[in-house]
Amino acid sequence: MTSESDTTRASRNPPRAPCSRVVALLADYLEQRLSRQQHTELTRHLDDCRSCLAQLQTYRSTVSLLRSIREEDLPPDLRQTLSDFLDRTAPN
């Protein structure tokens, strides 16, 4: 039987999104491309999930580092590999 305190606690803390769903949305979360509801749900999940929060922090650091690299700093073969990848995966 569910006690009243369990019911009250459940209404205050709705079920979290699964971690796999959260990780898939981290880029959109950082770029603020989520709906208000999605952003709120993700923030709530990140407040409670150290693993996903660590992934967010790692992703944020990686993006920051990559944005600081100049194209001419990359070896030509890496530039070509990245260019090919972007051509295949970026929307037209």
Protein Blocks (a to p, Z undefined) as FASTA:
>chain_A
ZZfklmmmmmmmgcdddfklmmmmmmmmmnopacfklmmmmmmmmmmmmklmmmmmmmmm
mmmmmmmpcfklpcfklmmmmmmmmmmmpcZZ
